[in-house]
């Protein structure tokens, strides 16, 4: 079951990036003793599939994700691991797996 913060992250990514597929994993429990967790901010892994990533470098796509999450980066997220894909790249990656 997704945590409330994970659901909020998913909603923002879908809304801001017109994402067709979003996976959010809340890894916060694995980092409970980590200094960044003291303020209640969490550790998350995301997979985001959006046509908005077409033609962008990996870094540019990641910047879009950070922008999409806006203030959540300052209030709810301490660490964010991400994978970004265009729909075509996502299909290819799933076919190879």
C-alpha positions in Angstrom: 0.0 0.0 0.0 1.3 3.4 -1.0 2.0 6.0 1.7 0.2 9.4 1.6 3.5 11.1 0.6 4.1 8.5 -2.2 0.5 9.1 -3.5 1.1 12.9 -3.5 4.4 12.5 -5.4 2.7 10.2 -7.9 -0.2 12.7 -8.4 2.2 15.6 -8.9 4.4 13.8 -11.4 1.3 12.7 -13.4 -0.2 16.2 -13.3 3.0 18.2 -14.0 4.6 15.9 -16.6 1.5 14.3 -18.2 3.1 11.0 -17.2 1.6 7.9 -18.6 3.2 5.6 -16.0 4.5 6.4 -12.5 5.9 4.2 -9.8 6.8 5.5 -6.4 8.5 3.4 -3.8 8.8 4.9 -0.3 12.1 3.7 1.1 12.0 5.9 4.1 11.8 3.0 6.6 15.1 1.7 5.4 16.7 5.1 6.3 15.0 5.8 9.6 18.2 6.5 11.4 19.6 8.6 8.6 20.2 12.3 9.5 17.9 13.5 6.7 15.0 11.5 8.1 15.1 13.4 11.4 12.8 16.2 10.0 10.3 13.7 8.7 11.4 13.9 5.1 11.6 10.7 3.2 13.6 8.6 0.7 11.8 7.7 -2.5 12.5 5.8 -5.7 10.5 6.8 -8.8 10.0 5.6 -12.4 8.4 8.2 -14.6 7.3 7.7 -18.2 6.4 10.9 -20.1 6.6 12.1 -23.7 7.9 15.4 -22.2 11.3 13.6 -21.8 11.7 13.2 -25.6 14.8 14.8 -26.9 16.2 15.6 -23.4 19.4 14.4 -21.9 19.1 12.3 -18.7 20.1 15.3 -16.6 17.5 17.5 -18.3 14.8 14.9 -17.7 15.7 14.7 -14.1 15.6 18.5 -13.8 12.0 18.3 -15.0 11.2 15.8 -12.3 12.7 18.0 -9.6 10.8 21.0 -11.0 7.5 19.0 -11.1 8.0 18.1 -7.4 8.7 21.7 -6.5 8.1 22.4 -2.8 7.9 18.7 -1.9 11.6 18.6 -2.4 12.0 21.0 0.5 9.2 19.7 2.7 8.7 16.0 2.1 11.6 14.5 0.2 15.1 14.1 1.5 16.4 11.8 -1.2 15.1 10.9 -4.6 16.3 8.1 -6.9 14.7 8.3 -10.3 14.5 6.6 -13.7 13.0 8.6 -16.5 11.7 7.2 -19.8 9.8 8.3 -22.9 7.0 5.9 -23.7 9.1 4.4 -26.5 12.1 3.8 -24.3 9.8 2.4 -21.5 8.4 -0.1 -24.0 11.8 -1.1 -25.2 13.1 -1.5 -21.6 10.2 -3.7 -20.6 10.7 -5.8 -23.7 14.4 -6.4 -22.9 13.7 -7.3 -19.2 
